[in-house]
Amino acid sequence: MSTPDVLALREFLGPELKGRTISDAKHSVSLTDILEHSCLTGDFRDLSGRSVLLATSGQLLSALAMIQLDGVARRMLLCPPDFDPDHVEALLARAEIDTIVTDRPLPRWHTGTCLIVGAGLPERASIRCSTQRATEWLMLTSGTSGLPKIVQHTLDGLARAITAEGPARHRNAIWATFYDIRRYGGLQIFLRAVIGGGSLVLSEPGEAIADHVARLSAGGVTHISGTPSHWRKLLMSGAAANFSPRYVRLSGEIADQAVLDGLARAFPHASIGHAYASTEAGVGFAVDDGYEGFPVDLIGANRDGVEMKVVDGSLRIRSCGTARSYVGANEPPLADAEGFVDTGDMVELRGERYHFVGRRGGIINIGGLKVHPEEIETVINRHESVRMSRARSRKSPITGSIVIADIVLADGTDASRQETIRTEILGSCKDALAAYKVPAVIRFVQRLDVTAAGKLARADA
């Protein structure tokens, strides 16, 4: 018997499972198999009430284990692929982990106090499990060099945006995402596929982008999400010509007009949308009108349980999709006294629309003046020959620091035009930006690094 008023993820699957799958580059697993078989070794009942670290080598096994563990385990901490093993002991203690579910040997992680449970494809004897509790879903924050924070969610909160818009909106969709599903952005797409009645094609680490897109196309992918950096890399690759999704979604970074227009040209028959979400604040909104930023009327209104306001330029969000708390002793409150999460994302009102200008913690200092690098990149990215850019500061013996712009040009750009392009970009920057924000140096580079979370890697030289 299920606990009253508590739903587990597998109960969202519903009766219409035929033809629905979760797949990666090597395997495809039907949702029917997921429900009828276990991907975990041993007696499933041993995991009842356990606090589990889910640390599998690939996304597919994580997806299968999430479906099985939800409603059974007390809590489940998702371990992303870029997880620093030096942080394991501290995080195990902070999250009170007593069980590790993995498909690989982890001798450095085993303190002797944890039960180790194996994971594999669902080929074992049939197993039936019932919902016993509302499992806590734990995720790690990204973008920090030190020990990450652990953020606690509930399934109801994670699924809020999906259930609010109605699963039928994207029913029978075949989803894909450039994200890893063990991070918040990827987990949202995993849940959209499972709860919304669709299928999911997972990304593969290190897979060449042309091979990845070919696999997505062969798999009939109709709906796909990623960061603007993910999408810029795809547009640079030339592989978009062989891919025709119906719905393209951006999140995780500022979606500037250049990348939105580039995607509209590459996928003329697709709906192009960008969403705002964070691990702590949950999903704030989605905008599907094709323009950067978001309408001013989204501020102050209560839309399906989401309220937003701007305080000192920073976007704040309160909703039933907000994380419950940080996990661990002596952690700061996640929200203020009114329940608003300070996202740290800075916005600026221009006419009837708010525009994102950058992260409060990502400001670079130019001669004592504060600059959001994203503001400079937005101007640079408007040039038709630019696919990607990164603004950063560099120490200068004369002024203290200057702006450097690293730029990746579109494939096929004639090398002889670089000086002309440089002059045009500088002209645009001078027209649109204050003098101290204009790059002193423009470098054309072959590539820009992207983090494991799909965001542009930022480090001042």
C-alpha positions in Angstrom: 0.0 0.0 0.0 1.2 3.5 -0.8 1.5 6.0 1.9 -1.5 8.3 1.7 -0.9 11.6 -0.3 2.6 10.5 -1.2 3.5 9.7 -4.8 6.7 8.2 -6.0 8.2 8.8 -9.4 7.3 5.4 -10.7 3.6 6.1 -9.9 3.7 9.1 -12.3 4.6 6.8 -15.2 1.0 5.7 -15.6 -0.4 2.8 -17.7 0.8 4.1 -21.1 4.3 2.6 -21.1 4.4 0.9 -24.5 7.2 2.3 -26.7 8.5 4.6 -24.1 12.3 4.3 -23.4 15.3 5.8 -21.7 18.4 5.3 -23.8 22.1 6.2 -24.1 24.6 5.6 -26.8 24.8 1.8 -26.0 21.5 0.7 -24.4 17.8 1.4 -24.6 15.6 0.4 -21.7 11.8 0.3 -21.9 9.8 1.8 -19.0 7.9 -1.5 -18.7 11.2 -3.2 -17.9 12.0 -0.5 -15.3 8.8 -1.2 -13.5 8.9 -5.0 -13.7 12.6 -5.6 -12.9 15.3 -4.2 -10.6 18.5 -2.6 -11.6 19.9 -3.1 -8.1 21.5 -6.2 -6.6 20.4 -7.8 -3.4 17.1 -7.5 -1.5 15.4 -4.3 -2.5 13.8 -4.1 1.0 17.3 -3.5 2.4 17.1 0.0 1.0 13.9 1.0 2.8 14.5 4.1 4.8 18.2 4.3 3.8 20.1 7.5 3.0 21.7 6.8 -0.4 24.5 8.3 -2.4 23.7 7.5 -6.0 27.2 7.3 -7.7 26.9 5.4 -11.0 29.3 5.6 -13.9 26.6 6.7 -16.4 23.3 8.5 -16.6 21.2 5.6 -17.7 21.9 3.6 -14.5 21.2 6.8 -12.5 17.9 7.2 -14.2 16.8 3.6 -13.5 18.0 3.8 -9.9 16.2 7.1 -9.3 12.9 5.6 -10.4 13.4 2.6 -8.1 14.7 4.4 -5.0 12.1 7.2 -4.9 9.5 6.4 -2.4 11.7 3.8 -0.8 14.9 5.5 0.4 14.7 8.2 3.0 17.0 10.4 0.9 18.9 10.2 -2.3 22.1 12.3 -3.0 22.8 12.5 -6.8 26.5 12.3 -7.6 27.4 14.3 -10.8 30.2 13.1 -13.1 32.6 16.0 -12.2 32.3 15.1 -8.5 35.5 15.7 -6.6 36.4 12.4 -4.7 38.3 14.5 -2.1 34.9 15.8 -0.9 33.3 12.4 -0.5 34.0 11.9 3.2 32.7 15.3 4.2 29.5 15.0 2.1 28.8 11.5 3.3 28.8 12.8 6.9 26.9 16.0 6.1 24.1 14.1 4.3 24.2 11.2 6.8 24.7 8.7 4.0 24.6 5.1 5.0 24.3 3.4 1.6 26.2 3.8 -1.7 24.5 2.6 -4.9 27.2 2.2 -7.6 28.3 0.0 -10.5 32.0 0.6 -9.9 34.6 -0.1 -7.2 35.0 2.9 -4.9 37.6 1.9 -2.3 38.4 5.5 -1.4 34.8 6.2 -0.6 34.2 3.2 1.6 34.6 4.0 5.3 33.3 0.7 6.5 30.0 2.3 7.7 28.2 2.2 4.3 26.3 -0.5 2.7 27.5 -0.9 -1.0 24.7 -1.8 -3.4 25.5 -2.7 -7.0 23.6 -1.4 -10.1 23.2 -2.7 -13.6 20.7 -2.9 -16.4 17.3 -4.3 -15.4 17.8 -8.0 -16.3 17.2 -9.5 -12.9 14.3 -11.3 -11.3 11.0 -9.4 -11.2 10.5 -7.2 -8.2 7.6 -5.2 -6.8 8.0 -2.3 -4.5 5.5 0.0 -2.8 5.8 3.6 -1.9 6.7 4.0 1.7 7.7 7.7 2.1 8.4 11.0 0.4 12.1 10.6 -0.5 14.3 13.7 -0.1 16.1 14.5 -3.3 19.6 16.0 -2.7 21.7 17.7 -5.2 25.1 19.5 -5.1 25.5 23.1 -6.1 27.9 23.8 -9.0 30.4 26.5 -9.9 32.3 26.6 -6.6 35.9 25.5 -6.2 35.5 24.4 -2.5 33.1 21.9 -0.9 29.7 22.2 -2.6 26.5 22.8 -0.7 23.9 20.1 -0.6 20.4 21.2 -1.6 17.3 19.4 -0.5 14.2 19.1 -2.7 11.0 17.0 -2.8 9.7 15.3 -5.8 6.6 17.5 -5.7 8.7 20.6 -5.7 11.0 19.3 -8.5 7.9 18.5 -10.6 6.0 21.7 -9.9 6.7 23.4 -13.2 5.8 20.2 -15.1 2.5 19.5 -13.4 1.5 23.2 -13.4 1.7 23.4 -17.2 0.1 20.0 -17.6 1.9 16.9 -18.7 -0.3 16.6 -21.8 1.5 19.7 -23.3 4.5 17.5 -24.4 2.9 14.1 -24.3 4.7 11.5 -26.5 7.7 13.8 -26.9 11.1 12.3 -27.3 13.3 14.5 -25.0 17.1 15.0 -25.1 19.4 17.3 -23.1 23.0 18.3 -23.3 22.9 18.5 -19.5 23.7 15.6 -17.2 20.5 14.5 -15.4 22.3 14.4 -12.1 22.4 18.2 -12.2 19.3 20.3 -11.7 18.9 21.3 -15.3 19.2 17.8 -16.6 17.0 16.4 -13.9 14.2 18.7 -15.0 14.3 17.2 -18.5 14.4 13.6 -17.1 11.3 14.4 -15.0 9.6 16.0 -18.0 10.1 12.8 -20.0 9.0 10.4 -17.2 6.1 12.4 -15.9 5.0 13.9 -19.2 4.5 10.6 -21.0 7.5 10.7 -23.2 10.9 9.1 -23.8 14.5 10.3 -23.2 17.8 10.1 -25.1 20.7 10.8 -22.8 24.0 12.5 -23.7 27.3 10.7 -23.7 30.5 12.2 -22.1 33.2 12.9 -24.7 30.9 12.1 -27.7 31.7 14.2 -30.8 29.0 16.7 -31.3 28.3 15.5 -34.9 27.9 11.9 -33.6 25.7 13.1 -30.8 23.4 15.0 -33.1 23.3 12.1 -35.5 22.2 9.9 -32.7 19.5 12.4 -31.6 18.2 12.6 -35.1 18.2 8.8 -35.5 16.3 8.5 -32.2 13.6 10.8 -33.4 14.2 13.5 -30.7 11.6 16.2 -30.8 12.3 18.2 -27.7 15.8 19.2 -26.5 17.4 21.5 -23.9 20.8 22.9 -23.1 22.7 26.0 -22.0 23.5 28.8 -24.6 27.1 27.5 -24.5 25.9 24.0 -25.6 23.8 25.6 -28.4 26.6 27.8 -29.6 28.9 24.8 -29.9 26.2 23.0 -31.9 25.8 26.0 -34.2 29.5 26.2 -34.7 29.7 22.5 -35.6 27.5 22.6 -38.7 25.7 19.5 -37.4 22.4 21.4 -37.0 21.6 21.0 -40.7 20.7 17.3 -40.1 18.6 17.8 -37.0 14.9 19.0 -36.9 13.5 19.2 -33.3 10.1 20.7 -32.7 11.0 22.4 -29.4 14.4 23.9 -28.4 14.9 25.1 -24.9 17.8 27.2 -23.3 18.6 27.6 -19.6 21.5 27.8 -17.2 23.1 31.0 -18.7 22.0 34.3 -20.2 20.2 33.6 -23.5 21.2 36.6 -25.6 19.5 37.7 -28.8 22.3 36.4 -31.0 22.0 32.8 -29.9 18.2 32.9 -30.0 18.3 34.3 -33.5 20.9 31.7 -34.5 18.7 28.9 -33.3 15.6 30.3 -35.0 17.6 30.3 -38.3 18.9 26.8 -37.7 15.6 25.4 -36.7 12.9 27.4 -38.5 10.1 25.0 -37.7 10.9 24.7 -34.0 9.5 26.6 -31.0 12.5 28.4 -29.4 12.2 29.1 -25.7 14.4 30.0 -22.7 13.8 29.2 -19.1 15.1 30.5 -15.8 15.9 28.1 -13.1 18.4 27.4 -10.4 19.2 24.5 -8.0 18.0 26.5 -5.0 15.2 28.6 -6.5 13.7 26.0 -8.8 12.0 27.0 -12.0 11.1 30.6 -12.2 9.7 31.1 -15.7 9.9 30.1 -19.3 9.7 32.6 -22.2 8.8 31.5 -25.7 8.4 34.8 -27.6 11.9 34.7 -29.2 13.4 37.6 -27.3 16.1 37.8 -24.7 15.1 38.8 -21.2 11.6 38.5 -19.8 8.5 40.7 -19.7 8.1 43.1 -16.8 4.7 41.8 -15.9 6.3 38.5 -14.6 7.5 40.5 -11.6 5.2 40.7 -8.7 2.5 38.4 -10.0 1.8 35.0 -8.5 1.9 32.7 -11.5 1.0 29.1 -10.7 2.6 29.5 -7.3 5.7 31.4 -8.4 6.4 35.0 -7.3 9.4 37.1 -8.3 10.8 40.4 -7.3 13.9 42.5 -7.8 15.9 43.8 -4.9 19.0 45.9 -5.5 19.1 44.6 -9.0 19.0 40.9 -7.9 16.2 38.5 -9.0 14.5 36.8 -6.1 12.0 33.9 -6.3 9.5 32.3 -4.0 7.6 29.2 -5.0 6.6 25.7 -4.1 9.3 24.5 -6.4 12.0 26.2 -4.3 14.4 23.8 -2.5 13.6 23.1 1.2 17.0 23.9 2.7 20.7 23.3 2.6 21.6 20.0 4.3 24.1 19.9 7.1 24.8 21.6 10.5 25.6 25.3 10.5 24.4 25.9 6.9 22.9 29.3 6.2 19.2 29.7 5.5 18.4 29.0 1.8 15.6 31.6 1.7 14.8 34.8 3.5 12.2 35.3 6.2 9.5 35.8 3.5 10.5 32.6 1.6 12.3 34.4 -1.3 15.6 32.9 -2.6 18.2 35.5 -3.6 19.4 34.1 -6.9 22.4 36.4 -7.2 21.5 36.9 -10.9 21.4 40.6 -11.7 18.7 42.1 -14.0 18.2 45.5 -15.5 14.9 47.0 -16.6 14.9 48.4 -20.2 11.5 49.6 -21.3 8.9 46.8 -20.7 11.5 44.0 -20.3 14.0 42.9 -17.8 17.4 41.8 -19.1 20.0 39.7 -17.3 23.3 41.4 -17.0 25.4 38.8 -15.1 26.1 37.2 -11.7 26.6 39.3 -8.6 29.6 37.1 -7.8 31.0 37.1 -11.3 31.8 40.8 -11.6 35.3 41.7 -12.9 37.1 44.8 -11.6 38.5 47.2 -14.3 40.4 50.0 -12.7 38.2 50.0 -9.7 35.0 49.9 -11.8 32.7 46.9 -11.7 31.9 45.1 -15.0 29.6 42.2 -15.8 31.5 40.2 -18.5 28.2 38.9 -19.9 27.2 42.5 -20.8 30.3 42.7 -23.0 29.7 39.3 -24.5 26.2 40.1 -25.4 27.4 42.9 -27.6 30.2 40.9 -29.2 27.9 37.9 -29.9 25.7 40.1 -32.1 28.3 40.1 -34.8 27.3 37.7 -37.6 30.8 36.1 -37.7 30.9 35.4 -33.9 29.7 32.1 -32.5 31.0 32.4 -28.9 32.9 34.9 -26.7 34.3 35.3 -23.2 35.2 38.6 -21.6 37.7 38.6 -18.7 40.1 40.9 -17.0 43.9 40.9 -17.2 46.3 42.8 -15.0 47.9 45.9 -16.5 50.9 47.8 -15.1 49.4 51.1 -16.2 45.6 50.9 -15.5 45.6 48.0 -13.0 43.4 45.9 -15.2 41.9 45.8 -18.7 39.2 43.9 -20.5 40.3 41.0 -22.7 37.8 39.4 -25.2 38.4 35.8 -26.4 36.3 35.1 -29.5 35.5 32.0 -31.5 34.5 32.8 -35.1 31.9 30.9 -37.1 33.1 28.0 -39.2 34.1 29.1 -42.6 35.1 32.6 -41.7 37.8 33.9 -44.0 41.0 34.4 -41.9 41.8 37.4 -44.0 38.7 39.2 -42.6 39.8 38.9 -39.0 41.1 42.5 -38.8 37.9 43.8 -40.3 35.9 41.8 -37.9 38.0 43.1 -35.0 37.4 46.7 -36.1 33.6 46.1 -36.4 33.4 44.4 -33.0 35.3 47.3 -31.3 33.0 49.8 -33.1 29.9 48.0 -31.8 31.3 47.9 -28.2 32.2 51.6 -28.3 28.7 52.4 -29.5 26.9 50.2 -26.9 29.2 50.2 -23.8 30.9 52.6 -21.4 34.5 53.2 -22.4 36.0 51.2 -19.5 34.0 48.1 -20.7 35.3 48.2 -24.2 37.9 45.4 -24.7 41.4 46.6 -24.9 42.5 43.3 -26.5 40.5 41.0 -28.8 41.9 37.5 -29.3 40.5 35.1 -31.9 40.7 31.5 -30.4 39.8 28.1 -31.7 37.7 27.1 -28.7 36.4 28.2 -25.3 36.2 25.8 -22.3 32.8 24.8 -21.0 32.3 23.4 -17.5 30.8 20.0 -16.8 27.5 21.8 -16.1 27.5 23.2 -19.6 28.4 26.8 -18.7 31.2 29.0 -20.1 34.3 28.4 -17.9 35.3 31.7 -16.4 38.7 32.5 -14.9 40.6 35.8 -15.0 44.2 35.7 -16.2 
